[in-house]
Amino acid sequence: MLPAEKELRAALARFAEVRIEHDVRPTGRTSLALEDAERALRALTGGGSTEDALCAADALLERFRADREAAFARRPETLAA
């Protein structure tokens, strides 16, 4: 089952946020937050590692984009009056 695009984007944003925070000021709290964000991303994508999860997330986002383009292309054109 695929995650919802909005859920995937939220998990990626959370990962980026805590990764930056941890890189700037590493603490026990930021380390735990990063582990939690990585775990959530792996769970959503089925990735075994964080790197695998990020690659899978990129592929899913590309799939969502392609699906939107295909749906748009199938819409009947309306003529201007």
N, C-alpha and C positions, 0 to 999 in steps of 0.2 A: 504494500500500500504506500502510495506517495504522500509525503507531507504536503500540507497546503502551502502555497507560495508565500503567503503572509507569515506563516509560522516559521518557515525556513529563513526568510529575510530577517525576522526578529531574532532568531538564534544566531545568525551570522553577525548581526549588529551587536548583540550582547557579547559574543566572542571577541569581536574587534575592540569593543569598549574596554573589557576587562584585560585583554592582552596588552593594550596600550598602557592602561593604568599600572599593570604589573611590571611592564618594562620600564616605566618612568620611576615608580616607587614600589619596589617589591616588598611585600609584607606577608605575614601569614594569612591575613584576610584576603589579599589579592591573589595569593597562591591558591587558596581554596575556591575563590570565585572563578579563577581561570580553569581549575579542574572541573568545576561544575558546568561551566559553559562548554568546555570540550566534550564532557560526557553527554550533555544535551544534544550537541551537534552530531556526535557519533550515533546517538540513539535515533535521531531523525533521519540520518542518511544511511545507516547501516555500515558506516565506515569502521574498520578495525582500529585505525589510528586517526589522530587528528588530521594529519596530512591527507589520508584517504577520504576522510569526511569532507574536507574542504574541496577536494577534487570532485567528489560526488555532488556536493552542493553546487559547484560551478556547472556540472553537467545537467543537474535538475533545473537550474535557472535558465540554461540555454533551451532545455526542452519546453519549459513554460513559455519562453519567448516565441519559440517556433510554433507552439500550439496556438498562441494568440494571433500570430501572423496568418496561420492557416485558416483560423476561424474568420478573421477579417477578410481574407481573400475569397472565402465562400459566400460572404454576404452579397445579396443582390444589389446592384448599383441602383440608386434612385436618380431619376432624371429631374433636373431643375425645371421649375415651371416657367 
